[in-house]
Amino acid sequence: MIDALPEKTRHAIAPLLKPVVLARGTVTTRAGERLQHVDFPVDAVISVIATTPSGRTVEIVAIGSEGYVESDAPMQSAVASRSAVCRFPGRVLRMSIDDFQRTLQTKLDFVHVIRRATHARFFVTEQAVLCNVHHSMDQRLARWLLIARDRSGRDHFMVTQAELASVLGVRRAGISLTVARLRSIGAITSECYGIMREAIRVEWTPAG
């Protein structure tokens, strides 16, 4: 996303961007807490999470290098409405919320890029609602794996069955069956690393 800025603007904001390496599972934003910073993923993938009153979590959207976290920031909200967690480890460029707000006031090119990224996120989120209503579990998981591949730029990655169940808002037993079906048709390969970790190494198999 930062690369989409004109060179002059990139150089101007470069001192405001702090490189940060995120480990898998790192919480970068907590719902209800004051916004401290905005993250621009480089090769990390960050999941924006919604939590039900009962404590159940569901992924709303996965953000990679095409976007930023959190979308409350340009709305001049002081408090985060959603939590965010690092799904796939990697680097982000981090800008303090104060610097972010000042840059929105002084760099029109930056505003345009933020608006495009925000619009894209809203569209993707709305499209996911349509998918969840009309598509089968196999299709929904395939869509998420494609998104994960696009966002991470990787053909293989680690994800647990519990995470997939949380992402799709379904029971873990359904995930096991769906993964088995995708594996049986050669769409993915997966390898179990132990019952306690419930880890799956998913490898993308290109069509054709």
Residue, then its C-alpha position, 0 to 999 in steps of 0.5 A: m500500500i505504501d508503494a502506491l504513494p508517489e515517491k515524494t510522499r513516500h520519502a516524506i512519511a518514511p521517518l514516521l514509519k517504524p518497522v516492526v516484526l510481528a509473531r504469529g498470534t500477536v494482538t495488535t489492536r484490542a476492541g474498546e481500547r484507545l488506538q495507539h498506532v496504524d499498521f501497514p503490513v509488508d508481508a505479515v497478514i493481520s486478521v480483524i476479529a469480531t467477538t460475540p457476547s458469549g466470547r466466540t470470535v470470528e474473522i471479519v477480514a484478513i489484511g495484507s500489504e494491500g491495506y492497513v489496520e485499523s480502519d477506525a483511524p481515518m474516521q477520527s475514532a479514538v477507540a478501536s471497534r474491533s480487535a486485530v491479531c497477526r495471523f501469519p508472522g511477518r513485518v509491518l510498518r507502524m505509524s503512531i495514531d498522531d502521525f497518521q492523523r497529521t499526515l491525513q491533514t497534510k498529504l493529499d496523496f496519502v488520503h487518496v490511498i487510504r480512501r481506496a484501501t478503505h473502500a476495498r476493505f468495505f467491499v471485500t467484507e460485504q462480499a464475504v457476507l454474500c459468500n457466507v450466505h450462499h456458498s458451501m463450506d468447501q467454497r468458503l474455506a477455498r475462498w479463505l485459503l485463496i485470500a490467505r495465499d494472496r495476502s501472504g504471498r506464500d504457497h504454504f502456511m501454518v494454520t490450526q483447525a481451531e483457527l479455521a473454525s474461528v475464521l469461518g464461524v463453524r464447528r471444528a468437526g466441519i473443518s476437518l471434513t472440508v479439509a479432507r475433501l479439498r485434499s482428496i481432489g488435489a486442491i491442497t495438501s495438508e500435513c498434521y503436526g500433532i493432535m495437541r497443536e492441531a496444526i495443519r500445513v496447507e500447501w496450495t496446488p495450482a489448478g491445471 
